[in-house]
Amino acid sequence: MDLEEASRLRQHVARLTAERRGVERELMGRHRLLRGSLLERPKFCGKGGCRCTKGQPHSPSRYQPPLRCLNRTGK
């Protein structure tokens, strides 16, 4: 890779980074975003003759596990 090609690549990366930041700003302005995961878990009521006690769960529910706060060292 010569210096001219390396320079073009750096400029392209800078443009893409600026574009990404613009999209992030736009999204954050429109919607409230949370960092984390959203899981779907099957529901089991545990009632005596219910089909879920035989291994057929109710429709899944969504669950967001608690967020963990990390310091700069990742702990």
C-alpha angles and dihedrals in degrees: 000000000000126000094259093055091045089052092051090050092050090050091048091051090049091052092048091048091051090048091050091050090051092052091048091051091049093050094046090051094054104037138025108243127197126200112231145065134296115209132190116217129182115245123236116186095185095218113154107255096019118130090237090069087060093054100269104116126204118253112299124266126213119245132186112204116221114277117246118221112223128195122218093277091057095250 
